[in-house]
Amino acid sequence: MRFIYRLNVNDLKEANQAHSQQTWLIYYIFIVVIIVLTSVIPLLVQGDVSVNELLLSAIVPTLLFLALLYSVFYIVQNLAIKRAWKSQPGVQSEISVETTAEGLQINTEFAESKHKWPLYTHWKETANLFIVYQSNQVFNLFPKRAFNCEAEVDEFRELLRVNLPKK
């Protein structure tokens, strides 16, 4: 099978979200628990604190602060992705992929490469992308829009399923 596509900034955003989602969620939950505990424990140690006082003076402000922090992080992350996109014109060029029993042949106007299946460690699927990993931090993106029909999407998914573990 052969397909041709161009990546766009939304592909990078979706891949970044899929790639880092679990890691950031764990860190975020850990931070939330630590901050809530450090704001609640001193009030509980004082004794004679009502639930309303606890909510109004510790929990609600902490949760509002964390929501603001999450929003700022989300905005900064999206700006960083856009900046990275603009600074790498090579990523924006047309990409041609040919699948074989041995692996993937990937060609752009700047490079040609043959990747054998053992190079890849695993793959993920999002609503619009196949993310095929060479390691935990290095991956190739294949947008589903590159395929001519749903049958080709299914064929590529099956090729990945047969040759690589899914995570």
Summary of the structure (lengths in Angstrom):
residues: 167
radius of gyration: 22.3
end to end distance: 23.8
largest distance: 70.9
contacts: 420
relative contact order: 0.16
helix: 59%
strand: 20%
